[in-house]
Amino acid sequence: MLGKLMKYEFKATWKLLVPMDIFLILMSILAYMTVHMTLFSSENELIEMTGTLVLAAYIISMFIIMIVTVIYLIYRFYVSVYGDEGYLLHTLPVDKHHIIIAKVFAAVIWIVGNSILIYLSVAFLFTSSEEAMRGFKEAMEFYVDFINSYSRVTGFSIFMTIVASLITVIARILKVTACISLGQLSSNHKVLVSFGFYYGIYVVQRIFTIIYIMTISIVNRANDNRSLTSSLFGMGWEFALISGLIYSVIFYFLTWYVMDKKLNLD
């Protein structure tokens, strides 16, 4: 049943998200051609302006696609679970856990896939210019040297950073589902209440993060007088992984509890 739910979720979302990704690919090719044809070295101001507009449209399209993807997935969850489609969804002989997992995993795949596509697009554009590629390489070398000056980067740490980042994405998606679900507990202004819960949870998370940073800083200074920056680089993925797992469990439970125990589609 979980597989069928995910299949239905992808079927319901691809009609908007896939065309946007195709549009980004086309814009990437157009931006690549613009840089490769050296329009900016032309003495014709109109040609140079055209190249500038193409690159500006390319950059703007990336931001729009990222924002629209997230907003659409949030809207999709709200409508399909607590909107008009929710009446049909909750009459199906489907466990609430399967509904949550299917929607969260589908959102994770879309968001991660979209992010990878954008990164590949930027990397593809950099390869079109030797000067840009050289600048990018120098920036990456500076970043690696900066990291190595504070802590030793290993394959394990890189792998765990990727895992922690994925868990963080899941936690953020579940935070949205939890806030939307908690908003349904209100008899009026459910969307506004959902925003209120999101802001309140965000503030609490920031407070816990600040407390963690201060605690780690104090402990490290007491032990070997390392700087705050050093301690943060040493504990980066650990904190992201642990906090992401904790938040994921909490937000998942809140989403399930409202959906299973306090469901109100009025």
C-alpha positions in Angstrom: 0.0 0.0 0.0 2.9 2.3 0.7 4.2 1.9 -2.8 0.8 2.7 -4.2 0.5 5.8 -2.1 3.9 7.0 -3.3 3.1 6.2 -6.9 -0.1 8.2 -6.6 1.8 11.1 -5.0 4.3 11.3 -7.8 1.5 11.0 -10.3 -0.2 14.0 -8.7 2.9 16.2 -8.5 5.0 15.5 -11.7 2.8 17.5 -14.0 4.1 20.7 -12.4 7.5 19.8 -11.0 8.9 17.9 -14.0 8.1 20.7 -16.5 9.9 23.2 -14.2 12.9 21.0 -14.1 12.9 20.7 -17.8 12.7 24.5 -18.1 15.7 24.8 -15.8 17.7 22.4 -18.0 16.8 24.5 -21.0 17.8 27.7 -19.2 21.1 26.0 -18.3 21.8 25.2 -21.9 20.9 28.7 -23.0 23.1 30.2 -20.2 25.9 27.9 -21.2 25.6 29.0 -24.9 25.5 32.6 -23.8 28.8 32.4 -21.9 30.4 30.1 -24.4 29.7 32.4 -27.3 31.5 35.2 -25.3 28.6 37.7 -25.8 30.0 39.8 -23.0 33.2 40.5 -25.0 31.2 41.9 -27.9 31.4 45.6 -28.7 27.7 45.7 -29.5 25.8 47.0 -26.4 22.6 45.3 -27.4 24.3 41.9 -27.7 26.0 42.4 -24.3 22.7 43.4 -22.7 21.0 40.3 -24.2 23.7 38.1 -22.6 23.2 39.8 -19.3 19.4 39.4 -19.4 19.8 35.7 -20.3 22.1 35.0 -17.3 19.8 37.1 -15.0 16.8 35.1 -16.2 18.7 31.9 -15.5 19.6 32.9 -11.9 16.0 34.1 -11.2 14.6 30.9 -12.7 16.6 28.8 -10.2 15.3 30.7 -7.2 11.7 30.6 -8.5 11.9 26.9 -9.2 13.2 26.2 -5.7 10.6 28.3 -4.0 7.7 27.1 -6.1 8.7 23.5 -5.5 8.6 23.9 -1.8 5.4 25.9 -1.8 3.6 23.5 -4.1 4.6 20.5 -2.0 3.3 22.3 1.1 0.1 23.1 -0.7 -0.2 19.5 -2.0 0.1 18.1 1.6 -2.5 20.5 2.9 -5.1 20.0 0.2 -4.7 16.2 -0.1 -4.7 15.6 3.7 -6.9 18.3 5.2 -8.6 19.8 2.2 -11.2 18.5 -0.2 -9.1 15.5 -1.2 -8.7 14.6 2.4 -12.3 13.3 2.6 -11.4 10.6 0.1 -8.0 9.9 1.4 -9.1 9.2 5.0 -11.9 6.9 3.9 -9.4 4.6 2.3 -8.2 1.5 4.3 -4.8 3.0 4.7 -2.7 3.3 7.9 -1.9 7.0 8.8 1.7 6.1 9.1 1.8 5.0 5.4 0.2 8.3 4.4 2.8 10.4 6.3 5.7 8.3 5.1 4.6 8.4 1.4 4.1 12.1 1.4 7.3 12.9 3.2 9.4 10.6 1.1 7.9 11.9 -2.1 8.7 15.5 -0.9 12.3 14.5 0.0 12.9 13.0 -3.4 11.5 16.0 -5.2 13.5 18.5 -3.1 16.8 16.6 -3.1 16.4 15.9 -6.8 15.7 19.5 -7.5 18.7 20.6 -5.4 21.0 18.2 -7.2 19.7 19.4 -10.6 20.5 23.0 -9.6 24.0 22.1 -8.4 24.7 20.3 -11.6 23.3 23.2 -13.6 25.7 25.6 -11.9 28.7 23.2 -12.3 27.7 22.9 -16.0 27.7 26.6 -16.4 31.1 27.0 -14.8 32.7 24.6 -17.3 31.7 27.0 -20.1 34.3 29.5 -19.0 38.0 28.8 -18.2 38.1 31.9 -16.1 35.0 31.0 -14.1 36.3 27.4 -13.7 39.6 28.6 -12.4 37.9 31.0 -10.0 35.6 28.1 -8.8 38.6 25.8 -8.4 40.5 28.4 -6.3 37.4 29.0 -4.2 37.0 25.3 -3.5 40.7 24.9 -2.7 40.4 27.8 -0.2 37.4 26.2 1.4 39.1 22.8 1.8 42.3 24.5 3.2 40.1 26.5 5.6 38.3 23.3 6.8 41.6 21.4 7.1 43.1 24.1 9.3 40.4 23.3 11.9 39.7 19.6 11.6 40.8 16.7 9.6 38.3 15.9 6.8 37.8 12.2 6.3 35.6 10.1 4.0 33.6 9.1 7.0 32.9 12.7 8.0 31.9 13.6 4.5 29.5 10.6 4.3 28.0 11.5 7.7 27.6 15.1 6.7 25.6 13.9 3.7 23.5 11.6 5.9 23.0 14.4 8.4 21.9 16.8 5.6 19.3 14.3 4.4 18.0 13.8 7.9 17.8 17.6 8.3 15.7 17.8 5.1 13.3 15.2 6.5 13.0 17.0 9.8 12.2 20.3 8.0 9.5 18.6 5.9 8.0 17.0 9.0 8.1 20.3 10.8 5.9 21.7 8.1 3.5 18.7 8.2 3.4 19.0 12.0 2.6 22.7 11.9 -0.1 22.2 9.3 -1.6 19.4 11.3 -1.5 21.4 14.6 -3.2 24.3 12.8 -6.2 22.0 12.1 -6.9 21.9 15.9 -8.1 25.5 15.6 -11.8 26.0 14.7 -11.0 29.2 12.8 -8.0 30.6 10.8 -6.3 27.2 10.5 -3.7 28.4 8.0 -2.8 31.4 10.2 -2.5 29.2 13.3 -0.2 26.9 11.3 2.1 29.8 10.6 2.0 30.7 14.3 3.0 27.2 15.3 5.8 27.3 12.7 7.2 30.5 14.0 6.9 29.4 17.6 8.8 26.1 16.8 11.4 28.0 14.9 12.1 30.3 17.9 12.4 27.2 20.2 14.8 25.5 17.9 17.0 28.6 17.7 17.1 28.8 21.4 18.2 25.2 21.7 20.8 25.7 19.0 22.3 28.7 20.8 22.4 26.8 24.1 24.1 23.9 22.4 26.7 26.2 20.8 27.4 28.0 24.1 27.7 24.7 26.0 30.1 23.2 23.4 32.2 26.4 23.4 32.5 26.5 27.2 33.4 22.8 27.4 36.0 23.0 24.7 37.6 26.2 26.1 37.8 24.5 29.5 39.4 21.4 28.1 42.0 22.7 25.6 41.2 26.4 25.0 40.0 25.8 21.4 38.1 28.5 19.7 34.4 28.4 19.1 34.9 28.1 15.3 37.1 25.0 15.8 34.5 23.4 18.1 31.7 24.0 15.6 33.6 22.4 12.7 34.4 19.5 14.9 30.7 18.9 16.0 28.9 20.0 12.8 27.4 16.8 11.5 27.0 15.3 14.9 24.7 18.0 16.0 22.8 18.1 12.7 22.3 14.3 12.8 21.2 14.1 16.4 19.0 17.2 16.4 17.5 16.1 13.0 16.6 12.7 14.4 15.0 14.1 17.5 13.1 16.8 15.6 12.0 14.2 13.0 10.5 11.9 15.7 8.8 14.8 17.5 7.3 16.3 14.3 6.3 12.8 13.0 4.5 12.0 16.2 2.6 15.4 16.2 1.6 14.9 12.6 0.4 11.3 13.2 -1.4 12.2 16.5 -3.5 15.0 14.9 -4.2 12.9 11.7 -5.2 9.8 13.7 -6.7 11.1 16.9 -7.8 14.7 16.2 -8.8 14.7 12.6 -11.2 17.5 11.8 -12.0 18.2 8.1 -14.7 20.8 8.8 
